[in-house]
Amino acid sequence: MARRCELTGKGVMSGNNVSHALNRTRRKFLPNLCSVTLLSDALDRPVKLKVAASTLRTVEHRGGLDAFLLKTRDADLGDKALGLKQEIKAALAS
């Protein structure tokens, strides 16, 4: 299972632990992932996603899952989010 946000695609980053003596050892920075169920007004159903905590704050700030997906560029979204965005657009068009 990949440690990747399903909405924004944010994933694991790598870097260094730096000691007082400036010794450098490699480490991983893991995203703060949360399993959440977000409600989609356009689809009339809940959607289970694994998202980063920072993404969850952004979703709430923009007014919910539908508004977040419609306002965000396709290049900034993950694979699962692009599919959801297409479903929402189709539901709103009909």
RASULZI-V167755 format. One record per residue. N is the residue number from 1. RES is the residue in one small letter. SS is DSSP state (@ for helix, = for strand, . for the rest). D_CENTER is the distance of its C-alpha to the mean C-alpha in Angstrom with 1 decimal. Layout:
BEGIN
<<N;RES;SS;D_CENTER> <N;RES;SS;D_CENTER>>
END
This chain:
BEGIN
<<1;m;.;15.2> <2;a;.;12.8> <3;r;.;10.9> <4;r;.;7.7> <5;c;.;4.0> <6;e;.;4.6> <7;l;.;3.0> <8;t;.;3.7> <9;g;.;5.7> <10;k;.;6.5> <11;g;.;9.4> <12;v;.;12.8> <13;m;=;15.1> <14;s;=;18.9> <15;g;=;21.6> <16;n;=;24.9> <17;n;=;26.4> <18;v;=;29.3> <19;s;.;32.3> <20;h;.;35.1> <21;a;.;37.2> <22;l;.;34.4> <23;n;.;33.9> <24;r;=;30.6> <25;t;=;28.8> <26;r;=;25.5> <27;r;=;22.5> <28;k;=;18.8> <29;f;=;16.1> <30;l;.;13.5> <31;p;.;10.1> <32;n;.;10.4> <33;l;=;8.6> <34;c;=;9.7> <35;s;=;10.7> <36;v;=;10.8> <37;t;=;12.6> <38;l;=;11.9> <39;l;=;15.0> <40;s;=;15.3> <41;d;.;18.5> <42;a;.;19.2> <43;l;.;18.9> <44;d;.;20.6> <45;r;=;18.7> <46;p;=;16.0> <47;v;=;12.9> <48;k;=;11.8> <49;l;=;8.3> <50;k;=;7.2> <51;v;=;4.3> <52;a;=;5.5> <53;a;@;8.4> <54;s;@;8.3> <55;t;@;5.3> <56;l;@;7.4> <57;r;@;10.4> <58;t;@;9.4> <59;v;@;9.1> <60;e;@;12.4> <61;h;@;13.9> <62;r;@;13.6> <63;g;.;15.2> <64;g;.;13.0> <65;l;@;10.8> <66;d;@;13.4> <67;a;@;14.0> <68;f;@;10.5> <69;l;@;10.4> <70;l;@;14.0> <71;k;@;14.0> <72;t;.;11.4> <73;r;.;13.1> <74;d;@;12.7> <75;a;@;12.8> <76;d;@;9.6> <77;l;.;7.6> <78;g;.;7.2> <79;d;@;10.2> <80;k;@;9.5> <81;a;@;8.1> <82;l;@;11.3> <83;g;@;13.4> <84;l;@;12.3> <85;k;@;13.0> <86;q;@;16.4> <87;e;@;17.3> <88;i;@;16.8> <89;k;@;18.9> <90;a;@;21.5> <91;a;@;21.7> <92;l;@;22.2> <93;a;@;24.8> <94;s;.;26.9>>
END
